[in-house]
């Protein structure tokens, strides 16, 4: 059985946006390598699709067709966790318990509902263990941590 990883929006942003910035180019390479790994199962939520869509529509030169193609690839290739009332209710509790933003807590909640072992993001503290109810997830910042990189 493959390990279960939940990818936050920022991983896909680095993967698809064009940049000349040396630091962002390095992050792009790491993000693409992570997405291409075949020995892990990648989970995303509807929130990841929505946030990526918003950023690509506002801050990129991607056309509607290109954005749709990216989103369709994600839906067809990755495991999508749709929004649910349970995700939202748990997110409120996680946000209160850990003092995280509500939107970060939605990502954490979706990752926990998907029974993922790892949350891949640069938005939270690297190596932090988040526990809620009977769930536990480890945060990995792939731009600091070489654990996932081949």
C-alpha positions as semicolon CSV with decimal commas, in nm:
position;residue;x (nm);y (nm);z (nm)
1;X;0,000;0,000;0,000
2;X;0,128;0,345;-0,091
3;X;0,182;0,613;0,172
4;X;-0,093;0,875;0,170
5;X;0,016;1,237;0,122
6;X;-0,208;1,542;0,117
7;X;-0,069;1,825;-0,098
8;X;-0,154;2,186;-0,017
9;X;-0,219;2,441;-0,292
10;X;0,128;2,598;-0,272
11;X;0,289;2,280;-0,412
12;X;0,082;2,311;-0,731
13;X;0,137;2,686;-0,754
14;X;0,514;2,634;-0,764
15;X;0,472;2,348;-1,010
16;X;0,275;2,544;-1,270
17;X;0,373;2,911;-1,243
18;X;0,658;3,039;-1,455
19;X;0,932;3,230;-1,277
20;X;1,280;3,369;-1,325
21;X;1,343;3,384;-0,951
22;X;1,617;3,135;-0,861
23;X;1,455;3,034;-0,531
24;X;1,116;2,980;-0,695
25;X;1,279;2,779;-0,977
26;X;1,430;2,545;-0,719
27;X;1,088;2,511;-0,553
28;X;0,931;2,444;-0,894
29;X;1,171;2,154;-0,954
30;X;1,099;2,008;-0,610
31;X;0,721;2,046;-0,655
32;X;0,728;1,879;-0,997
33;X;0,941;1,592;-0,866
34;X;0,698;1,537;-0,579
35;X;0,393;1,537;-0,805
36;X;0,558;1,286;-1,040
37;X;0,641;1,034;-0,767
38;X;0,472;0,703;-0,832
39;X;0,531;0,542;-0,493
40;X;0,291;0,770;-0,302
41;X;-0,081;0,841;-0,325
42;X;-0,154;1,214;-0,351
43;X;-0,473;1,359;-0,206
44;X;-0,616;1,708;-0,259
45;X;-0,940;1,874;-0,160
46;X;-1,190;2,088;-0,345
47;X;-1,028;2,381;-0,164
48;X;-0,695;2,312;-0,338
49;X;-0,868;2,320;-0,677
50;X;-1,050;2,643;-0,588
51;X;-0,742;2,822;-0,454
52;X;-0,528;2,717;-0,750
53;X;-0,799;2,829;-0,993
54;X;-0,824;3,168;-0,824
55;X;-0,447;3,225;-0,835
56;X;-0,413;3,113;-1,197
57;X;-0,703;3,333;-1,305
58;X;-0,567;3,640;-1,123
59;X;-0,189;3,611;-1,130
60;X;-0,093;3,415;-1,439
61;X;-0,106;3,432;-1,812
62;X;-0,275;3,095;-1,835
63;X;-0,580;3,080;-2,056
64;X;-0,911;2,937;-1,942
65;X;-0,837;2,627;-2,152
66;X;-0,495;2,581;-1,990
67;X;-0,637;2,624;-1,640
68;X;-0,915;2,377;-1,715
69;X;-0,661;2,127;-1,850
70;X;-0,453;2,152;-1,531
71;X;-0,760;2,109;-1,311
72;X;-0,889;1,814;-1,514
73;X;-0,549;1,645;-1,487
74;X;-0,557;1,691;-1,110
75;X;-0,910;1,551;-1,078
76;X;-0,830;1,255;-1,306
77;X;-0,489;1,173;-1,155
78;X;-0,504;1,261;-0,786
79;X;-0,749;1,155;-0,517
80;X;-0,999;1,436;-0,458
81;X;-1,163;1,487;-0,119
82;X;-1,481;1,692;-0,170
83;X;-1,599;1,945;0,086
84;X;-1,829;1,815;0,354
85;X;-1,993;1,951;0,665
86;X;-1,765;1,725;0,868
87;X;-1,454;1,887;0,719
88;X;-1,583;2,232;0,809
89;X;-1,689;2,137;1,163
90;X;-1,355;1,971;1,234
91;X;-1,171;2,271;1,085
92;X;-1,341;2,507;1,331
93;X;-1,223;2,289;1,619
94;X;-0,869;2,249;1,478
95;X;-0,840;2,626;1,423
96;X;-0,944;2,691;1,781
97;X;-0,725;2,420;1,929
98;X;-0,406;2,505;1,738
99;X;-0,463;2,876;1,661
100;X;-0,429;2,806;1,288
101;X;-0,613;3,005;1,024
102;X;-0,951;2,862;0,931
103;X;-0,836;2,790;0,573
104;X;-0,523;2,605;0,689
105;X;-0,749;2,412;0,926
106;X;-0,977;2,314;0,636
107;X;-0,674;2,164;0,461
108;X;-0,571;1,979;0,777
109;X;-0,925;1,854;0,833
110;X;-0,955;1,725;0,475
111;X;-0,616;1,552;0,506
112;X;-0,728;1,384;0,827
113;X;-1,059;1,273;0,677
114;X;-0,859;1,124;0,387
115;X;-0,655;0,935;0,648
116;X;-0,330;1,083;0,517
117;X;-0,012;1,038;0,714
118;X;0,156;1,352;0,580
119;X;0,055;1,706;0,488
120;X;0,289;1,859;0,231
121;X;0,291;2,237;0,263
122;X;0,517;2,532;0,325
123;X;0,244;2,712;0,522
124;X;0,281;2,530;0,854
125;X;0,569;2,435;1,082
126;X;0,789;2,167;0,926
127;X;0,781;1,835;1,117
128;X;0,488;1,945;1,335
129;X;0,257;1,666;1,443
130;X;-0,110;1,767;1,448
131;X;-0,351;1,552;1,644
132;X;-0,727;1,581;1,650
133;X;-0,971;1,322;1,779
134;X;-0,816;0,989;1,677
135;X;-0,628;1,137;1,380
136;X;-0,268;1,244;1,354
137;X;-0,080;1,399;1,064
138;X;0,279;1,512;1,018
139;X;0,355;1,838;0,836
140;X;0,640;1,827;0,586
141;X;0,777;2,137;0,417
142;X;0,938;1,981;0,109
143;X;1,144;2,293;0,049
144;X;1,320;2,240;0,384
145;X;1,293;1,864;0,412
146;X;1,457;1,616;0,174
147;X;1,247;1,321;0,294
148;X;1,034;1,295;-0,020
149;X;1,295;1,386;-0,275
150;X;1,465;1,111;-0,476
